[in-house]
Structure formats: C-alpha cells, structure tokens
Amino acid sequence: MRILIVEDEKELSRSIAEYLQKESYLCDTAFSFSEAMDKVESFEYDCILLDISLPDGNGLKVLEALKEDRKADGIIIISAKDSLDDKITGLKLGADDYLPKPFHLSELSARIEAVIRRKSFQGGNVFTLNELSFDLSARTVTVNGVPVDLTRKEYDLLLYLASGKNRVISKNAIAEKISGESADVYDNFDFIYAHIKNLKKKLTAAGCEDYIQSVYGIGYKFTV
C-alpha cells in the first residue's frame, strides 16, 4: 500500500513516514503545494495525508484537482487548523476523513487502514476471492484457510493484482506500486517477473488456482 504525506513540517513528516513504514506502507513525501501536485499527477496512492497550510498554496486545492481528475485516492486531511469551516469544506470537496493536529500516530494508522478498507474492499477486514482470502488488518493470506508465507512485497503485489481483478495492470504501475519509485529509474522489469514467479509458486503449492496471467508486452492480470 502506497501513501503520500503532504506536510511542510519536515520533522513531523519524517516521524509519520518512519511509523508507517514499520506498518509495511510505502511512503512518499511532499513538503509544498507544487511538490504535492507533481506527485499526485504522476502516481496513484492508496491514501494521501494532506495538510491544508502549505508554504506555496492551500492543500484543499490539491484535493480539488484530484476530484476534478476523478482520481480515487483516499484522502485524510491532517491540519492544525481545527476550525469547523475547514473541516466542512474538506469533507464537501471529497476528503474521506479529517484529523486535527496533534494526533497519535497509532490513530493515524488506524484511520488510514479504515479509509483504504472502505474505498478498495467494501469496508471489510477480510477480502475473499474464491479459495484465496486476505486479512487486511493482519496483512496475511490464506488458501482454503491455510496460511501462505509471503514477503511484504509479495503480499502487496498479490493484493494489488487481486483488487484490480480482471483488469490488465502494466509493469510500470506494478513497479511504482511495490517499489515506491518512478518506473523511469528501471532498466528492465526482471524484478517483477521474479516476484511474480515466486508468488505463483507459493500459491499453487498451497492449492490455489493460477489466477495471475501474463499479458505479453503489457503486464499482468488477475483473472477470476
């Protein structure tokens, strides 16, 4: 799961990123309005933590741009501006939640999880496709009730493919999703093939159908 932290207080941004990385999230940061716009125009995020007061603009303008582009990124406004007007404006513009500063990082993490669950998995903690089941809170996978031992990147890759079932996902999108970097930095996508190969091997060994299909020259599709 990939998170964008839009926060001009660099120490707070660093603390949030370190905490969420320990929770197995990939984190990007933006310290200004212009940086935030560059990020949201270039990448898709599972959740964006958005400060309202930025040195070169209003964070609500980032939210407006996302909604105009019909992007589905989850949005949590984090701001020291604990005014009712700001909260109402943000929620009306399409934010999913509002958390005033100061806040506990454990509460922030719980709210991120809730937003992702609502937007991508119909609000449940368990996401099931036939014999394959994801526990989103525990970040575990089972096949017919038997746990499958996956690395963090294998889990993220499988969940990403499964949540976009029956849709072709490009290698570029997969690279950005599981590595947190622009696909432009890669000479090739051999590392994706290696992750897919290991993942398929573990799933079939556990008795799972082979749902992950290669689409030549483009990427992969989780076919159900």
Phi, psi and omega in degrees: 000136187246130185240140171250127178254110179258100188204123183277346174280102190296325179292318177294317178301317179296318180297317179298314182298316180297318180295313183291328177296325175292337176272010176076023173268149168271133186236129168252155180232151173219133185254003181210168178299315182295319177297318180298317180297319178300317182294311185289336177283336185263332188227163170253140182237149174286327178204142176242127174265118194237113173281144180280315186270103179244152187297335184237020179167177181262129181301334179296335177292328175296316179299316178300318181295321179298316182289326177296325179275002180058035177282146186259012179303135174290144183233126171240119176280127175240117187206147174283346177283087183270054179257147181298322181298316180296318181297313181297316180300313180299315180292323178293327179285347176120008175296149182269338182199166180219124182232110180286146174280150353282157180219160175276137181297329178294323177291319178301314180300318180296322179289322176300313180301319181294319180296314180297320180297316180294317187281326186253336189227033174054028172084356183268159175278341183241130180242119188236135173229106182053237183278355184262131183224133178251131168261105188290331179285315181278346183058049179234160180231138174232152173241117185052038177085356181260126183297144175246128183278104181243149170287169180300317182290325176295318178297312181299319180295313181297316180296321179297314180294316183293323180290339175254035187309143179064019178235134178288128179245126185290158177297324177301313181296319179295316180301315180292324184290316187266348182244344178071022179232159174294139180297343181295340184280351185263133175287327177206177183247032180300327181294329177293315179302319180296317178296317180297316181300313180295320180296312180299320180297315180294319182291315181293325177296332179274358178097016181272145173297156179273089184274339187272115183247139176278135175249107191307128176078357183238298184175229185221159179220135174267105187261120178239000000 
